[in-house]
Amino acid sequence: MNEPVFNEMPLTGVCAALCAMMDVPAPACAEAANPLLTALARGKKAQRVFMYHPDAVAMWLYQRYPLLFAPVLAHTQLCLPLRAVMPSVTPVCFGSMYTGAQPAVHGIEGYVKPVITIDTFFDALIRAGKKPAIVSTAGDSLSMIYLERRMDYWIHDTIEQCNETALALIRRNQHDFILLYNGDYDAQMHRDGPMSAAALERLRENGQTFGAMAEAIGRYWAGQNTLIGFATDHGCHEIDGAMGSHGLSMPQDLNIAHFYGFYPASGG
Ligand SMILES: [Zn+2]
């Protein structure tokens, strides 16, 4: 019994679960909703959703360095072990996260970043009259593959600017759905290895950023039922030369853990 162990629940189940919680019909090609995520709302409707997307945060990082996830654990109630899609690279995985579809269906099957043309989560929200926003760094997948929709995009040069914008949008409380992308762990682990001091510092910052967002949400969105997620795209592994990589069909690259918290509106 030495075969690699892969998580069973697919990443593709997140899309329809978010839609079910927001009471919006899922996009056309979305696979079945993840039942554990859907159940987190206990039948209540999520009026506000904030999704934080750190890049390449493998499940084994959580297993090995749980203390770095302390702010994530403090603000969530559910940890979902999920299996990313192949090839386990950023545009392919985020393409599946917000279409609910396999790569062969959404059309991104390698490290390319075209605009996805099939029905997406964002199209589903817009049809339902919801207001989504994407906050991400220029050139990165989430800044590109969901363009050309009637929605708000904040594309910045730096992660700091992205995080400031996300906080400002949370304070303003005018969007039904906000997505924030932070790709710094991924970039650092490619250069120095996934367990290098520098990469682990980026991971610590990802957790702290999520914690700061969650606290702001607790303050400014208290009047609405709110779902927050710490949701990475794929994992990573160490390669020769103390560098990091991903993209393969191995547990280190495909097994990821998502964390979700649901907060019912506090009565006035
Ligand atoms: Zn990635």
py3Dmol code that shows the C-alpha trace and the ligand (Angstrom):
import py3Dmol

protein = """\
ATOM      1  CA  MET A   1       0.000   0.000   0.000  1.00  0.00           C
ATOM      2  CA  ASN A   2       2.599   2.522  -1.156  1.00  0.00           C
ATOM      3  CA  GLU A   3       0.515   4.269  -3.753  1.00  0.00           C
ATOM      4  CA  PRO A   4       0.267   8.050  -3.442  1.00  0.00           C
ATOM      5  CA  VAL A   5      -2.810   9.295  -1.590  1.00  0.00           C
ATOM      6  CA  PHE A   6      -4.833  11.924  -3.414  1.00  0.00           C
ATOM      7  CA  ASN A   7      -7.680  13.897  -1.895  1.00  0.00           C
ATOM      8  CA  GLU A   8     -11.008  12.650  -3.204  1.00  0.00           C
ATOM      9  CA  MET A   9     -13.131  15.816  -3.289  1.00  0.00           C
ATOM     10  CA  PRO A  10     -12.549  17.836  -6.465  1.00  0.00           C
ATOM     11  CA  LEU A  11     -11.734  21.531  -6.640  1.00  0.00           C
ATOM     12  CA  THR A  12     -14.479  21.803  -9.261  1.00  0.00           C
ATOM     13  CA  GLY A  13     -17.123  21.414  -6.515  1.00  0.00           C
ATOM     14  CA  VAL A  14     -16.393  24.854  -5.056  1.00  0.00           C
ATOM     15  CA  CYS A  15     -18.095  26.840  -7.837  1.00  0.00           C
ATOM     16  CA  ALA A  16     -21.600  25.382  -7.541  1.00  0.00           C
ATOM     17  CA  ALA A  17     -21.327  25.429  -3.740  1.00  0.00           C
ATOM     18  CA  LEU A  18     -20.604  29.172  -3.733  1.00  0.00           C
ATOM     19  CA  CYS A  19     -23.548  29.645  -6.107  1.00  0.00           C
ATOM     20  CA  ALA A  20     -25.865  27.585  -3.906  1.00  0.00           C
ATOM     21  CA  MET A  21     -24.864  29.593  -0.838  1.00  0.00           C
ATOM     22  CA  MET A  22     -25.454  32.856  -2.730  1.00  0.00           C
ATOM     23  CA  ASP A  23     -28.773  31.525  -4.061  1.00  0.00           C
ATOM     24  CA  VAL A  24     -27.641  31.932  -7.670  1.00  0.00           C
ATOM     25  CA  PRO A  25     -28.010  29.251 -10.395  1.00  0.00           C
ATOM     26  CA  ALA A  26     -24.585  27.707 -11.098  1.00  0.00           C
ATOM     27  CA  PRO A  27     -22.845  28.330 -14.428  1.00  0.00           C
ATOM     28  CA  ALA A  28     -23.713  25.943 -17.252  1.00  0.00           C
ATOM     29  CA  CYS A  29     -20.797  23.518 -16.991  1.00  0.00           C
ATOM     30  CA  ALA A  30     -20.308  23.472 -13.219  1.00  0.00           C
ATOM     31  CA  GLU A  31     -19.929  20.054 -11.611  1.00  0.00           C
ATOM     32  CA  ALA A  32     -21.841  19.085  -8.475  1.00  0.00           C
ATOM     33  CA  ALA A  33     -21.578  21.410  -5.499  1.00  0.00           C
ATOM     34  CA  ASN A  34     -19.316  20.366  -2.648  1.00  0.00           C
ATOM     35  CA  PRO A  35     -21.856  19.331   0.011  1.00  0.00           C
ATOM     36  CA  LEU A  36     -19.662  20.194   3.013  1.00  0.00           C
ATOM     37  CA  LEU A  37     -19.153  23.747   1.797  1.00  0.00           C
ATOM     38  CA  THR A  38     -22.811  24.199   0.924  1.00  0.00           C
ATOM     39  CA  ALA A  39     -23.850  22.973   4.368  1.00  0.00           C
ATOM     40  CA  LEU A  40     -21.678  25.562   6.126  1.00  0.00           C
ATOM     41  CA  ALA A  41     -24.365  28.226   5.605  1.00  0.00           C
ATOM     42  CA  ARG A  42     -27.005  26.035   7.321  1.00  0.00           C
ATOM     43  CA  GLY A  43     -29.597  27.071   4.767  1.00  0.00           C
ATOM     44  CA  LYS A  44     -28.901  30.776   5.124  1.00  0.00           C
ATOM     45  CA  LYS A  45     -28.067  32.842   2.071  1.00  0.00           C
ATOM     46  CA  ALA A  46     -24.590  34.350   1.811  1.00  0.00           C
ATOM     47  CA  GLN A  47     -25.217  38.014   1.004  1.00  0.00           C
ATOM     48  CA  ARG A  48     -21.512  38.831   0.907  1.00  0.00           C
ATOM     49  CA  VAL A  49     -18.609  36.581  -0.137  1.00  0.00           C
ATOM     50  CA  PHE A  50     -14.905  37.326   0.168  1.00  0.00           C
ATOM     51  CA  MET A  51     -12.445  34.888  -1.403  1.00  0.00           C
ATOM     52  CA  TYR A  52      -8.749  35.212  -0.593  1.00  0.00           C
ATOM     53  CA  HIS A  53      -6.521  33.392  -3.082  1.00  0.00           C
ATOM     54  CA  PRO A  54      -2.936  32.767  -2.045  1.00  0.00           C
ATOM     55  CA  ASP A  55      -1.025  30.887  -4.752  1.00  0.00           C
ATOM     56  CA  ALA A  56       0.506  27.410  -4.392  1.00  0.00           C
ATOM     57  CA  VAL A  57      -0.295  26.801  -0.714  1.00  0.00           C
ATOM     58  CA  ALA A  58      -0.067  23.003  -0.705  1.00  0.00           C
ATOM     59  CA  MET A  59      -1.980  21.005   1.896  1.00  0.00           C
ATOM     60  CA  TRP A  60       1.315  19.613   3.155  1.00  0.00           C
ATOM     61  CA  LEU A  61       2.315  23.154   4.117  1.00  0.00           C
ATOM     62  CA  TYR A  62      -0.692  23.270   6.429  1.00  0.00           C
ATOM     63  CA  GLN A  63       0.212  19.866   7.849  1.00  0.00           C
ATOM     64  CA  ARG A  64       3.832  20.818   8.376  1.00  0.00           C
ATOM     65  CA  TYR A  65       3.459  24.459   9.472  1.00  0.00           C
ATOM     66  CA  PRO A  66      -0.002  24.797  11.046  1.00  0.00           C
ATOM     67  CA  LEU A  67       1.103  27.721  13.225  1.00  0.00           C
ATOM     68  CA  LEU A  68       1.536  29.823  10.088  1.00  0.00           C
ATOM     69  CA  PHE A  69      -2.169  29.262   9.481  1.00  0.00           C
ATOM     70  CA  ALA A  70      -3.249  30.519  12.917  1.00  0.00           C
ATOM     71  CA  PRO A  71      -5.065  33.628  11.582  1.00  0.00           C
ATOM     72  CA  VAL A  72      -6.816  31.439   8.996  1.00  0.00           C
ATOM     73  CA  LEU A  73      -7.961  28.899  11.576  1.00  0.00           C
ATOM     74  CA  ALA A  74      -9.081  31.670  13.915  1.00  0.00           C
ATOM     75  CA  HIS A  75     -11.518  33.067  11.343  1.00  0.00           C
ATOM     76  CA  THR A  76     -12.867  29.920   9.683  1.00  0.00           C
ATOM     77  CA  GLN A  77     -14.894  26.876  10.710  1.00  0.00           C
ATOM     78  CA  LEU A  78     -14.361  24.452   7.833  1.00  0.00           C
ATOM     79  CA  CYS A  79     -11.218  22.898   6.340  1.00  0.00           C
ATOM     80  CA  LEU A  80     -11.846  21.142   3.026  1.00  0.00           C
ATOM     81  CA  PRO A  81      -9.225  18.750   1.630  1.00  0.00           C
ATOM     82  CA  LEU A  82      -9.536  19.105  -2.137  1.00  0.00           C
ATOM     83  CA  ARG A  83      -7.830  17.761  -5.239  1.00  0.00           C
ATOM     84  CA  ALA A  84      -6.707  20.355  -7.781  1.00  0.00           C
ATOM     85  CA  VAL A  85      -6.852  19.664 -11.519  1.00  0.00           C
ATOM     86  CA  MET A  86      -4.153  18.720 -14.010  1.00  0.00           C
ATOM     87  CA  PRO A  87      -1.874  20.217 -15.054  1.00  0.00           C
ATOM     88  CA  SER A  88      -1.602  21.743 -11.578  1.00  0.00           C
ATOM     89  CA  VAL A  89      -0.703  25.266 -12.663  1.00  0.00           C
ATOM     90  CA  THR A  90      -2.388  28.563 -11.851  1.00  0.00           C
ATOM     91  CA  PRO A  91      -4.600  29.420 -14.863  1.00  0.00           C
ATOM     92  CA  VAL A  92      -5.789  25.822 -15.208  1.00  0.00           C
ATOM     93  CA  CYS A  93      -6.770  25.535 -11.543  1.00  0.00           C
ATOM     94  CA  PHE A  94      -8.366  28.978 -11.159  1.00  0.00           C
ATOM     95  CA  GLY A  95     -10.167  28.265 -14.440  1.00  0.00           C
ATOM     96  CA  SER A  96     -11.714  25.197 -12.844  1.00  0.00           C
ATOM     97  CA  MET A  97     -12.448  26.985  -9.565  1.00  0.00           C
ATOM     98  CA  TYR A  98     -14.724  29.588 -11.161  1.00  0.00           C
ATOM     99  CA  THR A  99     -16.319  27.510 -13.909  1.00  0.00           C
ATOM    100  CA  GLY A 100     -16.731  24.336 -11.872  1.00  0.00           C
ATOM    101  CA  ALA A 101     -15.516  22.523 -14.972  1.00  0.00           C
ATOM    102  CA  GLN A 102     -12.584  20.344 -15.949  1.00  0.00           C
ATOM    103  CA  PRO A 103      -9.755  21.979 -17.942  1.00  0.00           C
ATOM    104  CA  ALA A 104     -10.835  20.259 -21.172  1.00  0.00           C
ATOM    105  CA  VAL A 105     -14.228  21.949 -20.737  1.00  0.00           C
ATOM    106  CA  HIS A 106     -13.140  25.495 -19.784  1.00  0.00           C
ATOM    107  CA  GLY A 107     -10.366  25.380 -22.364  1.00  0.00           C
ATOM    108  CA  ILE A 108      -7.208  26.249 -20.391  1.00  0.00           C
ATOM    109  CA  GLU A 109      -5.109  23.087 -20.383  1.00  0.00           C
ATOM    110  CA  GLY A 110      -1.644  24.525 -19.880  1.00  0.00           C
ATOM    111  CA  TYR A 111       0.195  27.622 -18.683  1.00  0.00           C
ATOM    112  CA  VAL A 112      -1.640  30.112 -20.880  1.00  0.00           C
ATOM    113  CA  LYS A 113      -4.022  32.870 -19.791  1.00  0.00           C
ATOM    114  CA  PRO A 114      -6.710  33.465 -22.419  1.00  0.00           C
ATOM    115  CA  VAL A 115     -10.093  34.869 -21.467  1.00  0.00           C
ATOM    116  CA  ILE A 116     -12.379  31.936 -20.667  1.00  0.00           C
ATOM    117  CA  THR A 117     -15.339  31.911 -23.009  1.00  0.00           C
ATOM    118  CA  ILE A 118     -17.607  29.310 -21.404  1.00  0.00           C
ATOM    119  CA  ASP A 119     -20.129  30.277 -18.745  1.00  0.00           C
ATOM    120  CA  THR A 120     -18.426  31.233 -15.480  1.00  0.00           C
ATOM    121  CA  PHE A 121     -19.243  31.992 -11.865  1.00  0.00           C
ATOM    122  CA  PHE A 122     -18.965  35.698 -12.681  1.00  0.00           C
ATOM    123  CA  ASP A 123     -21.466  35.416 -15.540  1.00  0.00           C
ATOM    124  CA  ALA A 124     -23.830  33.606 -13.181  1.00  0.00           C
ATOM    125  CA  LEU A 125     -23.517  36.377 -10.581  1.00  0.00           C
ATOM    126  CA  ILE A 126     -24.041  39.135 -13.140  1.00  0.00           C
ATOM    127  CA  ARG A 127     -27.164  37.382 -14.522  1.00  0.00           C
ATOM    128  CA  ALA A 128     -28.523  37.305 -10.998  1.00  0.00           C
ATOM    129  CA  GLY A 129     -27.949  41.033 -10.584  1.00  0.00           C
ATOM    130  CA  LYS A 130     -24.965  40.626  -8.258  1.00  0.00           C
ATOM    131  CA  LYS A 131     -21.921  42.852  -8.217  1.00  0.00           C
ATOM    132  CA  PRO A 132     -18.574  40.994  -8.272  1.00  0.00           C
ATOM    133  CA  ALA A 133     -15.060  42.446  -8.110  1.00  0.00           C
ATOM    134  CA  ILE A 134     -11.634  40.993  -8.867  1.00  0.00           C
ATOM    135  CA  VAL A 135      -8.532  42.474  -7.178  1.00  0.00           C
ATOM    136  CA  SER A 136      -5.282  41.054  -8.544  1.00  0.00           C
ATOM    137  CA  THR A 137      -1.774  41.840  -9.740  1.00  0.00           C
ATOM    138  CA  ALA A 138      -1.087  42.669 -13.386  1.00  0.00           C
ATOM    139  CA  GLY A 139      -0.152  39.763 -15.620  1.00  0.00           C
ATOM    140  CA  ASP A 140      -1.384  37.096 -13.230  1.00  0.00           C
ATOM    141  CA  SER A 141      -4.013  34.539 -14.186  1.00  0.00           C
ATOM    142  CA  LEU A 142      -6.913  35.967 -12.200  1.00  0.00           C
ATOM    143  CA  SER A 143      -6.236  39.374 -13.774  1.00  0.00           C
ATOM    144  CA  MET A 144      -6.698  37.895 -17.232  1.00  0.00           C
ATOM    145  CA  ILE A 145      -8.851  34.788 -17.590  1.00  0.00           C
ATOM    146  CA  TYR A 146     -12.101  36.367 -16.344  1.00  0.00           C
ATOM    147  CA  LEU A 147     -11.858  39.689 -18.193  1.00  0.00           C
ATOM    148  CA  GLU A 148     -14.527  41.019 -20.570  1.00  0.00           C
ATOM    149  CA  ARG A 149     -17.418  40.752 -18.121  1.00  0.00           C
ATOM    150  CA  ARG A 150     -19.527  43.694 -16.946  1.00  0.00           C
ATOM    151  CA  MET A 151     -17.933  43.811 -13.536  1.00  0.00           C
ATOM    152  CA  ASP A 152     -15.225  45.634 -11.594  1.00  0.00           C
ATOM    153  CA  TYR A 153     -11.540  44.793 -11.954  1.00  0.00           C
ATOM    154  CA  TRP A 154      -8.781  46.344  -9.887  1.00  0.00           C
ATOM    155  CA  ILE A 155      -5.484  45.302 -11.471  1.00  0.00           C
ATOM    156  CA  HIS A 156      -2.455  46.681  -9.620  1.00  0.00           C
ATOM    157  CA  ASP A 157       1.322  46.421  -9.963  1.00  0.00           C
ATOM    158  CA  THR A 158       1.925  45.312  -6.368  1.00  0.00           C
ATOM    159  CA  ILE A 159       0.359  43.032  -3.803  1.00  0.00           C
ATOM    160  CA  GLU A 160       0.377  45.875  -1.272  1.00  0.00           C
ATOM    161  CA  GLN A 161      -1.816  47.960  -3.571  1.00  0.00           C
ATOM    162  CA  CYS A 162      -4.138  44.991  -4.095  1.00  0.00           C
ATOM    163  CA  ASN A 163      -4.518  44.457  -0.373  1.00  0.00           C
ATOM    164  CA  GLU A 164      -5.204  48.172   0.208  1.00  0.00           C
ATOM    165  CA  THR A 165      -7.864  48.141  -2.502  1.00  0.00           C
ATOM    166  CA  ALA A 166      -9.484  45.030  -1.055  1.00  0.00           C
ATOM    167  CA  LEU A 167      -9.663  46.662   2.384  1.00  0.00           C
ATOM    168  CA  ALA A 168     -11.149  49.798   0.850  1.00  0.00           C
ATOM    169  CA  LEU A 169     -13.783  47.734  -0.979  1.00  0.00           C
ATOM    170  CA  ILE A 170     -14.625  45.859   2.209  1.00  0.00           C
ATOM    171  CA  ARG A 171     -15.106  49.187   3.997  1.00  0.00           C
ATOM    172  CA  ARG A 172     -17.259  50.487   1.158  1.00  0.00           C
ATOM    173  CA  ASN A 173     -19.432  47.344   1.262  1.00  0.00           C
ATOM    174  CA  GLN A 174     -20.949  47.739  -2.186  1.00  0.00           C
ATOM    175  CA  HIS A 175     -19.952  44.430  -3.808  1.00  0.00           C
ATOM    176  CA  ASP A 176     -21.646  41.084  -3.308  1.00  0.00           C
ATOM    177  CA  PHE A 177     -18.469  39.186  -4.127  1.00  0.00           C
ATOM    178  CA  ILE A 178     -14.815  40.229  -3.762  1.00  0.00           C
ATOM    179  CA  LEU A 179     -11.848  38.152  -4.862  1.00  0.00           C
ATOM    180  CA  LEU A 180      -8.284  39.013  -3.764  1.00  0.00           C
ATOM    181  CA  TYR A 181      -5.249  37.292  -5.262  1.00  0.00           C
ATOM    182  CA  ASN A 182      -1.791  37.183  -3.596  1.00  0.00           C
ATOM    183  CA  GLY A 183       0.863  35.348  -5.607  1.00  0.00           C
ATOM    184  CA  ASP A 184       3.879  36.066  -3.428  1.00  0.00           C
ATOM    185  CA  TYR A 185       4.307  32.629  -1.834  1.00  0.00           C
ATOM    186  CA  ASP A 186       4.311  31.010  -5.270  1.00  0.00           C
ATOM    187  CA  ALA A 187       6.928  33.407  -6.651  1.00  0.00           C
ATOM    188  CA  GLN A 188       9.182  33.022  -3.609  1.00  0.00           C
ATOM    189  CA  MET A 189       8.974  29.234  -3.433  1.00  0.00           C
ATOM    190  CA  HIS A 190       9.865  28.898  -7.136  1.00  0.00           C
ATOM    191  CA  ARG A 191      13.055  30.896  -6.452  1.00  0.00           C
ATOM    192  CA  ASP A 192      14.118  29.584  -3.052  1.00  0.00           C
ATOM    193  CA  GLY A 193      12.195  26.373  -2.406  1.00  0.00           C
ATOM    194  CA  PRO A 194       8.847  25.796  -0.641  1.00  0.00           C
ATOM    195  CA  MET A 195      10.414  25.432   2.832  1.00  0.00           C
ATOM    196  CA  SER A 196      12.943  28.267   2.600  1.00  0.00           C
ATOM    197  CA  ALA A 197      12.804  30.940   5.277  1.00  0.00           C
ATOM    198  CA  ALA A 198      11.857  33.518   2.659  1.00  0.00           C
ATOM    199  CA  ALA A 199       8.986  31.439   1.264  1.00  0.00           C
ATOM    200  CA  LEU A 200       7.647  30.607   4.726  1.00  0.00           C
ATOM    201  CA  GLU A 201       7.669  34.326   5.538  1.00  0.00           C
ATOM    202  CA  ARG A 202       5.451  34.924   2.495  1.00  0.00           C
ATOM    203  CA  LEU A 203       3.171  32.137   3.727  1.00  0.00           C
ATOM    204  CA  ARG A 204       3.005  33.755   7.160  1.00  0.00           C
ATOM    205  CA  GLU A 205       2.084  37.049   5.492  1.00  0.00           C
ATOM    206  CA  ASN A 206      -0.658  35.339   3.471  1.00  0.00           C
ATOM    207  CA  GLY A 207      -2.209  34.109   6.712  1.00  0.00           C
ATOM    208  CA  GLN A 208      -1.889  37.520   8.346  1.00  0.00           C
ATOM    209  CA  THR A 209      -3.408  39.258   5.325  1.00  0.00           C
ATOM    210  CA  PHE A 210      -6.387  36.916   5.425  1.00  0.00           C
ATOM    211  CA  GLY A 211      -6.743  37.592   9.154  1.00  0.00           C
ATOM    212  CA  ALA A 212      -6.716  41.355   8.573  1.00  0.00           C
ATOM    213  CA  MET A 213      -9.343  41.055   5.846  1.00  0.00           C
ATOM    214  CA  ALA A 214     -11.508  38.823   8.028  1.00  0.00           C
ATOM    215  CA  GLU A 215     -11.364  41.328  10.883  1.00  0.00           C
ATOM    216  CA  ALA A 216     -12.332  44.207   8.602  1.00  0.00           C
ATOM    217  CA  ILE A 217     -15.186  42.098   7.233  1.00  0.00           C
ATOM    218  CA  GLY A 218     -16.353  41.384  10.767  1.00  0.00           C
ATOM    219  CA  ARG A 219     -16.563  45.107  11.365  1.00  0.00           C
ATOM    220  CA  TYR A 220     -17.995  46.392   8.080  1.00  0.00           C
ATOM    221  CA  TRP A 221     -20.162  43.481   6.921  1.00  0.00           C
ATOM    222  CA  ALA A 222     -21.683  42.591  10.289  1.00  0.00           C
ATOM    223  CA  GLY A 223     -25.142  43.406   8.966  1.00  0.00           C
ATOM    224  CA  GLN A 224     -24.994  40.751   6.247  1.00  0.00           C
ATOM    225  CA  ASN A 225     -24.614  36.992   6.151  1.00  0.00           C
ATOM    226  CA  THR A 226     -21.028  36.592   5.045  1.00  0.00           C
ATOM    227  CA  LEU A 227     -18.866  33.791   3.678  1.00  0.00           C
ATOM    228  CA  ILE A 228     -15.084  34.121   3.682  1.00  0.00           C
ATOM    229  CA  GLY A 229     -12.635  31.707   2.059  1.00  0.00           C
ATOM    230  CA  PHE A 230      -8.881  31.075   2.102  1.00  0.00           C
ATOM    231  CA  ALA A 231      -8.664  29.159  -1.134  1.00  0.00           C
ATOM    232  CA  THR A 232      -5.490  28.270  -2.975  1.00  0.00           C
ATOM    233  CA  ASP A 233      -5.218  26.923  -6.513  1.00  0.00           C
ATOM    234  CA  HIS A 234      -2.678  24.051  -6.322  1.00  0.00           C
ATOM    235  CA  GLY A 235       0.257  22.850  -4.232  1.00  0.00           C
ATOM    236  CA  CYS A 236       3.999  22.669  -4.800  1.00  0.00           C
ATOM    237  CA  HIS A 237       7.074  20.531  -4.209  1.00  0.00           C
ATOM    238  CA  GLU A 238      10.813  20.980  -3.816  1.00  0.00           C
ATOM    239  CA  ILE A 239      13.088  20.257  -6.754  1.00  0.00           C
ATOM    240  CA  ASP A 240      16.855  19.941  -7.124  1.00  0.00           C
ATOM    241  CA  GLY A 241      18.796  23.103  -6.459  1.00  0.00           C
ATOM    242  CA  ALA A 242      16.621  24.214  -3.532  1.00  0.00           C
ATOM    243  CA  MET A 243      13.927  25.529  -5.807  1.00  0.00           C
ATOM    244  CA  GLY A 244      10.215  24.895  -6.008  1.00  0.00           C
ATOM    245  CA  SER A 245       7.867  23.690  -8.712  1.00  0.00           C
ATOM    246  CA  HIS A 246       4.368  22.377  -9.420  1.00  0.00           C
ATOM    247  CA  GLY A 247       2.318  21.119 -12.324  1.00  0.00           C
ATOM    248  CA  LEU A 248       2.644  17.376 -11.825  1.00  0.00           C
ATOM    249  CA  SER A 249       0.203  14.670 -10.817  1.00  0.00           C
ATOM    250  CA  MET A 250       1.592  14.103  -7.321  1.00  0.00           C
ATOM    251  CA  PRO A 251       0.016  14.598  -3.889  1.00  0.00           C
ATOM    252  CA  GLN A 252       2.279  17.559  -3.094  1.00  0.00           C
ATOM    253  CA  ASP A 253       0.990  19.428  -6.152  1.00  0.00           C
ATOM    254  CA  LEU A 254      -2.645  18.298  -6.233  1.00  0.00           C
ATOM    255  CA  ASN A 255      -3.669  18.049  -2.577  1.00  0.00           C
ATOM    256  CA  ILE A 256      -4.827  21.419  -1.270  1.00  0.00           C
ATOM    257  CA  ALA A 257      -6.826  22.569   1.734  1.00  0.00           C
ATOM    258  CA  HIS A 258      -9.434  25.314   1.537  1.00  0.00           C
ATOM    259  CA  PHE A 259     -10.676  27.087   4.666  1.00  0.00           C
ATOM    260  CA  TYR A 260     -14.115  28.689   4.920  1.00  0.00           C
ATOM    261  CA  GLY A 261     -15.968  30.687   7.524  1.00  0.00           C
ATOM    262  CA  PHE A 262     -19.643  31.640   7.532  1.00  0.00           C
ATOM    263  CA  TYR A 263     -20.950  34.504   9.664  1.00  0.00           C
ATOM    264  CA  PRO A 264     -24.692  35.118   9.948  1.00  0.00           C
ATOM    265  CA  ALA A 265     -25.719  38.761  10.147  1.00  0.00           C
ATOM    266  CA  SER A 266     -25.623  40.008  13.700  1.00  0.00           C
ATOM    267  CA  GLY A 267     -29.057  41.202  14.757  1.00  0.00           C
ATOM    268  CA  GLY A 268     -29.266  44.967  15.252  1.00  0.00           C
TER     269      GLY A 268
END
"""
ligand_1 = """\
1
ZN
Zn -0.707 28.971 -8.886
"""
view = py3Dmol.view(width=600, height=400)
view.addModel(protein, "pdb")
view.setStyle({"model": 0}, {"cartoon": {"style": "trace"}})
view.addModel(ligand_1, "xyz")
view.setStyle({"model": 1}, {"stick": {}})
view.zoomTo()
view.show()
